[in-house]
Amino acid sequence: MNNQDILRIAMEQSVIDFNCSIDDFIDIGNTVVISKLNEGAKKCFKKPQFCSFAYYGGGLVASVDKRIKEFISEFINRHPDYSSFDTPQLIFLNKELEKYGKCVCHIAEFFLPDIEKHVEINNNVDIKIITEDEIPLLYKDDRFHMALGYNNDTSKKDVLAVVGYIDGKIVGVAGASNDCETMCNVGIEVLPEYRRLGVATTLTKILTDEIINRGKVPFYCTAWSNIPSKNNAIKSGYRDAWVEMAAIDINDAMKLLEK
């Protein structure tokens, strides 16, 4: 598997998720499609998307409910592709979404591994690789929610983890969830007192290699504003691949604020 293979697999998954064609992401220009919950979509998608954008640097794809197709077509054609993800455009978009009880919520940056990049790891960190059957044992430790889902009752679950130890104490966990058939989502959390020691980079890199060796493509997702997480992705051998924006029910967004 090379970098081109990795990018192609990611785009093919986005084609399923956004109900479009791969050329829509490659060719320059904007595409608006009616959203559909296709077989093989990422497990985070439970119903057709009301309004979501995806952009790999070529064409911007908007997957939308038919009620707002005309509005979104006009909206995204007013601006350069990338600026549809920025304010004040999103403020204007949000006003329209509110008419349907929706709001802009998830704006995320996605990274894919660059297998040609050398990554420095901290050899002072002792490593243990945890397979799916053993992962529930990790749930006894409640400190690593950025790395683990702490849930075996849904179709989306943790399938692989790399645990780091220093002086016999657990200091961090990198976890992978089975978001779809071909790709795994990578999460990482290191205890505050052990940060800036290369632990996150070490665990992320080892987990990434383990996922690839199992024939899957790892992807790393973080908020645009999460500078430490983005820096870790880059240090761990990842590169910018695509961005997404999703609107959700306002009531669901309020529940997220309460957590």
C-alpha positions in Angstrom: 0.0 0.0 0.0 1.4 3.4 -1.0 0.3 7.0 -0.5 -1.8 7.0 -3.7 -3.6 3.8 -2.6 -4.3 5.3 0.8 -5.7 8.5 -0.7 -7.8 6.6 -3.2 -9.3 4.4 -0.5 -10.2 7.4 1.6 -11.9 9.1 -1.4 -13.8 6.0 -2.3 -15.2 6.0 1.3 -16.1 9.6 1.0 -17.9 8.8 -2.3 -20.1 6.4 -0.3 -20.6 8.8 2.6 -21.5 11.8 0.4 -23.3 10.0 -2.4 -21.2 11.4 -5.1 -18.4 10.3 -7.6 -14.7 10.3 -7.1 -14.3 12.8 -9.9 -16.4 15.3 -7.9 -13.5 15.4 -5.4 -10.7 15.5 -8.0 -12.1 18.0 -10.6 -12.1 21.7 -9.8 -15.6 23.0 -9.2 -18.5 22.6 -6.9 -21.0 19.7 -6.8 -24.3 19.5 -4.9 -25.9 16.1 -4.6 -28.9 14.8 -2.7 -27.8 12.9 0.4 -28.4 9.3 0.8 -27.5 6.7 3.5 -25.6 4.3 1.3 -24.5 0.8 2.2 -21.0 0.8 3.5 -21.1 4.4 4.9 -19.1 5.2 8.0 -20.9 4.0 11.1 -21.3 7.5 12.5 -23.9 8.1 9.8 -27.3 6.9 11.0 -29.5 8.8 8.5 -29.0 10.8 5.3 -27.1 14.0 5.9 -29.1 17.2 5.9 -26.1 19.4 4.9 -22.5 18.3 4.8 -19.5 19.5 2.9 -16.3 17.6 2.0 -13.2 19.0 0.3 -10.0 17.3 -0.7 -8.5 20.3 -2.3 -10.0 19.7 -5.8 -13.8 20.0 -5.9 -16.1 20.9 -3.1 -18.9 18.4 -2.6 -22.1 19.3 -0.7 -24.4 16.4 0.2 -27.8 17.9 1.2 -31.4 17.4 1.8 -33.5 18.2 -1.4 -35.2 21.0 0.5 -32.0 23.1 0.6 -30.3 22.0 -2.7 -31.1 25.3 -4.5 -29.9 27.4 -1.6 -26.7 25.5 -1.2 -26.0 25.6 -4.9 -26.1 29.3 -4.8 -24.2 29.5 -1.5 -21.2 27.5 -2.5 -20.9 29.1 -6.0 -20.5 32.6 -4.5 -17.1 31.8 -2.9 -13.8 29.9 -3.5 -14.2 26.2 -2.5 -12.3 26.4 0.8 -14.0 29.6 2.0 -17.4 27.8 2.3 -15.9 26.4 5.6 -15.1 29.9 7.0 -17.0 32.8 8.6 -18.8 34.9 7.8 -20.1 32.4 5.2 -21.0 29.9 7.9 -22.9 32.4 9.8 -25.0 33.1 6.7 -25.4 29.3 6.2 -26.4 28.8 9.8 -29.3 31.3 9.5 -30.8 29.2 6.7 -30.2 25.9 8.5 -32.1 27.2 11.6 -35.3 27.4 9.5 -35.2 23.6 9.5 -34.1 23.1 13.1 -30.5 22.5 12.1 -27.2 24.2 12.8 -23.5 23.9 11.8 -21.8 21.7 14.3 -18.9 19.5 13.2 -16.1 21.1 11.3 -13.1 18.7 11.2 -9.8 18.2 9.5 -8.7 14.8 8.4 -5.2 13.4 8.0 -3.9 10.3 6.2 -0.5 8.6 6.8 2.5 9.5 4.7 4.2 6.1 4.6 7.4 7.7 3.1 7.9 9.9 6.1 10.4 8.9 8.9 9.0 9.3 12.4 11.1 9.5 15.5 9.8 7.4 18.4 10.6 7.3 22.1 12.2 4.0 22.8 11.9 4.6 26.5 8.2 4.0 26.3 7.3 0.3 26.8 4.6 -0.8 24.4 1.8 -3.3 24.6 -0.5 -4.0 21.6 -4.1 -4.8 22.6 -6.3 -6.7 20.3 -10.1 -6.4 20.1 -10.9 -9.3 22.5 -8.7 -7.7 25.2 -9.8 -4.1 24.8 -12.7 -4.3 27.3 -10.0 -4.8 30.0 -8.8 -1.2 29.2 -12.2 0.2 30.0 -11.5 -0.3 33.7 -9.3 2.8 33.4 -11.6 5.8 32.7 -8.9 8.3 31.7 -8.6 7.8 27.9 -11.8 8.9 26.3 -10.0 10.6 23.4 -8.5 7.2 22.4 -11.3 4.7 23.4 -15.0 4.5 22.8 -15.7 2.7 26.1 -18.6 0.8 24.4 -18.9 -2.7 23.0 -22.6 -2.5 22.5 -22.7 -0.8 19.0 -21.5 -1.7 15.6 -18.8 0.9 15.9 -16.3 -0.2 18.5 -12.6 -0.2 19.4 -10.7 -2.9 17.5 -7.1 -2.3 18.3 -5.1 -0.3 20.8 -1.5 0.5 21.7 -0.8 1.2 25.3 2.4 3.0 26.5 4.1 2.5 29.9 6.9 4.4 31.7 8.3 2.8 34.8 5.5 0.3 34.8 2.8 2.9 34.8 0.3 3.4 32.0 0.9 6.9 30.5 -1.1 6.9 27.2 -3.3 5.0 24.8 -3.8 5.1 21.1 -7.0 3.4 19.9 -8.5 2.5 16.6 -12.2 2.1 15.9 -13.8 0.2 13.0 -15.6 3.2 11.4 -16.0 1.4 8.1 -14.9 -1.6 6.1 -11.7 -0.2 4.8 -10.6 2.4 7.3 -10.0 2.8 11.0 -10.3 6.0 13.0 -7.2 6.8 15.2 -7.5 8.4 18.6 -4.8 9.3 21.1 -4.7 10.4 24.7 -1.7 10.9 27.0 -1.8 11.7 30.7 -0.9 15.4 31.2 2.2 14.8 33.2 3.7 12.7 30.4 3.0 15.0 27.5 5.8 16.6 25.4 7.9 13.5 25.8 7.1 12.0 22.4 4.6 9.5 23.9 1.7 10.5 21.7 3.8 10.4 18.6 5.2 7.0 19.5 1.8 5.4 20.2 0.2 7.0 17.2 2.9 5.8 14.8 3.0 2.3 16.2 -0.8 2.0 16.0 -0.8 3.4 12.4 1.7 0.8 11.3 -0.3 -2.0 12.9 -3.5 -0.8 11.1 -1.7 -0.7 7.8 -0.2 -4.1 8.3 -3.7 -5.4 8.8 -4.7 -4.1 5.4 -6.8 -1.1 6.6 -6.3 2.6 6.1 -5.9 4.7 9.3 -7.2 8.2 9.4 -6.8 10.9 12.0 -9.5 13.4 12.7 -9.3 16.6 14.8 -10.9 20.0 15.1 -9.2 22.8 13.2 -8.5 24.6 16.5 -6.9 21.7 18.2 -3.3 22.7 17.6 -1.7 20.0 19.9 -3.6 17.3 18.1 -2.8 18.5 14.6 0.9 18.8 15.6 0.8 15.3 16.8 -0.7 14.1 13.6 2.1 15.7 11.6 4.9 14.4 13.9 3.4 11.0 13.7 3.8 10.9 9.9 0.4 12.1 8.8 -0.5 14.8 6.2 -3.5 16.9 5.5 -6.0 15.1 3.3 -9.5 16.6 3.5 -12.0 18.6 5.5 -15.6 18.2 6.4 -18.5 20.2 7.7 -21.8 18.8 9.0 -25.0 20.2 10.2 -27.1 18.4 12.8 -30.3 18.9 14.7 -30.1 21.9 17.0 -31.4 19.8 19.9 -28.6 17.3 19.4 -26.1 20.1 19.3 -27.4 21.4 22.7 -27.0 17.9 24.1 -23.3 17.9 23.1 -22.9 21.2 25.0 -24.3 19.6 28.1 -21.7 16.8 28.1 
